Amino acid sequence: AYMFSHEAHHRGQILMLAHQLGYRLPQYPGVWQWDRLWKEAGFGTRPR
C-alpha cells in the first residue's frame, strides 16, 4: 500500500508543477508511453 501511496504523491507533484507552469496535460494519459508523449510535446530526441 505504501508504494501506491508514494507513487500517487509523485503524480500529484507533477500535476501541480505542470499546472503552475501553464502546461496542459492530455485529457487521457497514456501511462508509460513516454516516447509518444515526448514527441507530441514537440521534442525531437529523448533526454539522456
C-alpha positions, -999 to 999 in steps of 0.1 A, spaced: 0 0 0 29 24 7 42 20 -28 9 31 -44 6 60 -19 41 71 -27 36 69 -65 3 89 -61 23 116 -42 47 120 -71 19 121 -96 4 149 -76 37 168 -75 40 165 -113 4 177 -119 8 206 -96 40 218 -112 26 214 -147 -4 235 -137 18 262 -121 39 264 -152 9 266 -175 14 232 -192 -18 215 -203 -17 177 -198 -35 153 -221 -71 145 -210 -64 108 -213 -29 100 -201 -11 71 -216 8 56 -187 43 45 -196 41 58 -232 68 84 -226 83 83 -261 49 92 -277 42 119 -251 77 133 -257 72 136 -295 37 151 -290 53 178 -268 74 188 -299 107 174 -288 128 155 -314 150 134 -293 148 118 -259 167 133 -229 197 113 -219 
